[in-house]
Amino acid sequence: MTEAAALIRAAAGDAPVRLGLILGSGLGHLAQTVNGPAIPYADLPGFPHIGVSGHNPHLHVGTLHGIRVAVFGAREHYYENGNPAAMRPALETLKALGAPDLILTNAAGSLRPDIRPGDLMLLCDHINYNGLNPLIGEPTDARFVPMTDAHSPHLRAALQAAAQAEGIPLPQGTYCWYSGPSFETPAEIRMLKTLGGDAVGMSTVPEVILARFLGLNVAAISTITNMAAGLSDEAISHAHTKAMAPLGAAKLERILRHFLTNLR
Ligand code: HPA
């Protein structure tokens, strides 16, 4: 067990966690409704020190719709310190708390005309365009993680069923990881479209790799905050991302609540 896991158990009880949830930009409301303590990342050894505005660096451990959850209010992005494995200790802690499943959320730009700002996209696959990997330096053979079906077909089906029950469209698509913190150029977006990408963002992919390494089932949903560079007249900015995230966040929250209600 990690030192952080022991501290979390002391603060929030020993019952195993059923589900981990990492919240992206502007998606923090759900965390506030967890029935349990909010533990500052600063108190948890190995957890990241978060510097991005619009994020809430607390781990909320408790129940949500009767399910024991660990909700991560913030993540460290690669662009903060150049460490693709920044979330490894946090995810190892989730594993130590007993969680079999992990849901990731993020804000992303759309490459598809039929997926607009305010819409959601379920990741069916991803392109690690950075070529960075959080497992570089991992000495064991466990580093050779298969990435076929990395985005759990079982969790995706459950999320789609929840979306359908709520009457919310949830198209699936391929997410491209670009390091940031600068946004992409229009030429880069044309390239990503050619490569088969449907959305672009600055997170999630290293966490999917780490989750699979740790044996966690993982699925991810993007809230689309903008059309990617060159695909609309709108100016792209972090302020715009933060302002637009709540549009999709309300729908995402309904899907996640429905999903939790049906989780066993
Ligand atoms: N590009 C990268 N990351 C993003 C975007 C984008 O257009 N929108 C929100 N996060």
Residues whose N, C-alpha, C, O or C-beta is under 5 A from the ligand:
A	BS01	HPA	A107 A108 G109 V200 G201 M202 T225 A228 T241
